[in-house]
Amino acid sequence: MSNKNSVFKLTGKVQHYQWGGFTYIPSLLGIANDLHKPFAEYWLGAHENAPAQLDNGEKLNHFIDSHPAVLGEAARKTFGRLPYLLKILDVKDMLSIQVHPNKKAAVIEFARENEKGIPLNDPNRNYKDDNHKPELMMALGDFWLLHGFQQPAGIVQTLVAIPEFTFMLPVFEKGGYKALYELIMTMDQLKVNLVLAPLIDRIIPLYEAGQLQKSEPGFWAARAALTFNETDKIDRGIFSVYLFNIVHLKKGEAVFQDAGILHAYLEGQNVEIMANSDNVLRGGLTPKHIDVTELMKHVLFEPVTPYIIHGQSINTQEEVFITPAPDFELGRIMLNTGQVYQSDILSVEIFLVLYGLVEANGETFKRGESFVAMSGATIDLKAREDAEIYHASVPR
């Protein structure tokens, strides 16, 4: 297959995690969901766990391995593989409290689990690859998430205001974020139940009566309790809801999450781009594997001021979302009917049509369809209808 001045249709992989919605991704992809399965994520990339597929049936990771020149010289020398993973997420239920390792830690820990002989598909394995996982998410509508620890004044205010939490105030004043978080994450389950039960008993009736706002931690704590609590086991992740920043993004707004930043997605749909990794350490609000010891090794125990990223125009048709990550860049291309977009391709670049109809180098792509172009090609997009296209690339 020649990549010069060509684009190739790309089909991603759906992940049916139980927190996913039932309609958004099937509607986007134009497929039925007769079995009413949760469609949580749609992956477009070359990660070995779920690589996208070219139209000739070849997996994208295998194609790149066989033709490394398509990465372009700079990306091939720096990364040796496609360094990013593009996704669409539909968050119906809250995701886990989680953190990602930095690159050095990922290499060490991945090798350690390999030496132990833990299979890559073992559900209790923590490290799926040897890469870090900085990530950018851009909201496709109203989107809610938890993002990093609140400032000290906010933590103190919370610990004072909630009677069940006042015993934690001296711990925070003496030992800071690390001591506080270690306390709640290693607390005996019986004490977790004892502390959180009266709080949950107060907030669930308010939640069910519609008297709590999404900007209040009680709203998400009540939802978490109804979603994740088991008989005689209250999920300790509920503590984090009260300690983290609650962030509300509007359509087109984005946030970047680097290694060490605790976070959890709460509700909504987004476009997400990240380093080519699936390394996630979880601490609660999930039925998946939780490993508090590993999570604590990677957390940055410091306050975070959420920074909302807006796209920066690079021409009249495309804006990009700038982050410190060397692995990826997300662009959003907006075209009115008849408009043309052209770009020289420097590495492997993936395009996803969110809506509309476009012609790319003579091939037509509609809503939900994706295509890839390789280093050395020139892409020529023409909008047959008004269109919104997401563009994943290595930073130029």
Rosetta blueprint (number, residue, H / E / L):
1 M L
2 S L
3 N L
4 K L
5 N L
6 S L
7 V E
8 F E
9 K E
10 L E
11 T E
12 G L
13 K E
14 V E
15 Q E
16 H L
17 Y L
18 Q L
19 W L
20 G E
21 G E
22 F L
23 T L
24 Y H
25 I H
26 P H
27 S H
28 L H
29 L H
30 G L
31 I L
32 A L
33 N L
34 D L
35 L L
36 H L
37 K L
38 P L
39 F E
40 A L
41 E E
42 Y E
43 W E
44 L E
45 G E
46 A L
47 H L
48 E L
49 N L
50 A L
51 P L
52 A L
53 Q E
54 L E
55 D L
56 N L
57 G L
58 E L
59 K E
60 L H
61 N H
62 H H
63 F H
64 I H
65 D H
66 S H
67 H L
68 P H
69 A H
70 V H
71 L H
72 G L
73 E H
74 A H
75 A H
76 R H
77 K H
78 T H
79 F L
80 G L
81 R L
82 L L
83 P L
84 Y E
85 L E
86 L E
87 K E
88 I E
89 L E
90 D E
91 V E
92 K L
93 D L
94 M L
95 L L
96 S L
97 I E
98 Q E
99 V E
100 H L
101 P L
102 N L
103 K H
104 K H
105 A H
106 A H
107 V H
108 I H
109 E H
110 F H
111 A H
112 R H
113 E H
114 N H
115 E H
116 K L
117 G L
118 I L
119 P L
120 L L
121 N L
122 D L
123 P L
124 N L
125 R L
126 N L
127 Y L
128 K L
129 D L
130 D L
131 N L
132 H L
133 K L
134 P L
135 E E
136 L E
137 M E
138 M E
139 A E
140 L L
141 G L
142 D L
143 F E
144 W E
145 L E
146 L E
147 H E
148 G E
149 F E
150 Q L
151 Q L
152 P H
153 A H
154 G H
155 I H
156 V H
157 Q H
158 T H
159 L H
160 V H
161 A H
162 I L
163 P H
164 E H
165 F H
166 T H
167 F H
168 M H
169 L H
170 P H
171 V H
172 F H
173 E H
174 K H
175 G H
176 G H
177 Y H
178 K H
179 A H
180 L H
181 Y H
182 E H
183 L H
184 I H
185 M H
186 T H
187 M L
188 D L
189 Q H
190 L H
191 K H
192 V H
193 N H
194 L H
195 V H
196 L H
197 A H
198 P H
199 L H
200 I H
201 D H
202 R H
203 I H
204 I H
205 P H
206 L H
207 Y H
208 E H
209 A L
210 G L
211 Q L
212 L L
213 Q L
214 K L
215 S L
216 E L
217 P H
218 G H
219 F H
220 W H
221 A H
222 A H
223 R H
224 A H
225 A H
226 L H
227 T H
228 F H
229 N L
230 E E
231 T L
232 D L
233 K E
234 I L
235 D L
236 R L
237 G H
238 I H
239 F H
240 S H
241 V H
242 Y H
243 L H
244 F E
245 N E
246 I E
247 V E
248 H E
249 L E
250 K L
251 K L
252 G L
253 E L
254 A E
255 V E
256 F E
257 Q E
258 D L
259 A L
260 G L
261 I L
262 L L
263 H E
264 A E
265 Y E
266 L E
267 E E
268 G E
269 Q E
270 N E
271 V E
272 E E
273 I E
274 M E
275 A E
276 N L
277 S L
278 D L
279 N L
280 V L
281 L E
282 R E
283 G E
284 G E
285 L L
286 T L
287 P L
288 K L
289 H L
290 I L
291 D L
292 V H
293 T H
294 E H
295 L H
296 M H
297 K H
298 H H
299 V L
300 L L
301 F L
302 E L
303 P E
304 V L
305 T L
306 P L
307 Y L
308 I L
309 I E
310 H L
311 G L
312 Q E
313 S E
314 I L
315 N L
316 T L
317 Q L
318 E E
319 E E
320 V E
321 F E
322 I L
323 T L
324 P L
325 A L
326 P L
327 D L
328 F L
329 E E
330 L E
331 G E
332 R E
333 I E
334 M E
335 L E
336 N L
337 T L
338 G L
339 Q L
340 V E
341 Y E
342 Q E
343 S E
344 D E
345 I L
346 L L
347 S L
348 V L
349 E E
350 I E
351 F E
352 L E
353 V E
354 L E
355 Y E
356 G L
357 L E
358 V E
359 E E
360 A E
361 N L
362 G L
363 E E
364 T E
365 F E
366 K E
367 R L
368 G L
369 E L
370 S E
371 F E
372 V E
373 A E
374 M L
375 S L
376 G L
377 A L
378 T E
379 I E
380 D E
381 L E
382 K E
383 A E
384 R L
385 E L
386 D L
387 A E
388 E E
389 I E
390 Y E
391 H E
392 A E
393 S E
394 V L
395 P L
396 R L
